[in-house]
Each structure stands twice: as structure tokens, then as C-alpha cells.
Amino acid sequence: MNVSGSDVILEFGSGALVGDYNGNGIVGAADYVVWRDGDSPDSGPQGYPDWKTNFGNTAGSGTNAASPEPTGLVLFLLACVMPFFRTRDFR
């Protein structure tokens, strides 16, 4: 927070997407070109792994975190219950 006189200016984090060097909200091939040409804020060696890890992400999409699949739980429960319902007569 910056205070100057009677003006109060709040600064929030930019929420910038790591690897988005051209600032369009998408980590794509154009960002690689910006990094390669040395025009990015992170033109050092760490810039490439940051770009590669986040390639394809868009602002608001978060990270590459896995989300649980509910169908896996349903299949597991079916596999546990089905042996109790099988018939013994195979004629």
C-alpha cells in the first residue's frame, strides 16, 4: 500500500501467469519468442522451464493440478459389490 498525502493507492498482486511473457493471458509459442529474444522480464535460464511447465495455460486456469475423477470411485464400488450379485448357474 502506497500512501502519499491524502491519496491512498492499493496495489494488488498482478496475478501474472508464469511464462506469459507477452502479457496476453495465454502461455504459448509467442511467449517463447519473447523469452528467446531477451525481451521478457525473466530472460534468464529459469525462464524457459517456467514457460515449458506452463505452456497451454491461460489466466484463471490455475496450475496443472490434477482433479479427482468421480467415475473412478464409482468403478471401484461396482467392482467391490458385483461379486455378491453373480449367479452360480451357468447353463
Residue pairs with C-beta under 8 A, 6 or more apart in sequence:
1 8
1 9
1 10
1 11
2 8
2 9
2 11
3 9
15 59
16 23
17 25
17 26
17 27
17 54
17 57
17 58
17 59
18 27
18 50
18 53
18 54
19 27
19 31
19 47
19 50
19 51
19 52
19 53
19 54
19 55
19 57
20 26
20 27
20 31
20 54
20 59
21 31
21 34
21 35
21 39
21 40
21 41
21 42
21 47
21 51
22 30
22 31
22 34
24 30
25 58
25 59
25 60
26 57
26 58
26 59
27 51
27 54
27 55
27 56
27 57
27 58
28 55
28 56
31 40
31 51
32 48
32 51
34 40
35 42
35 43
35 47
35 48
35 51
40 47
42 50
53 64
54 63
54 64
57 63
57 64
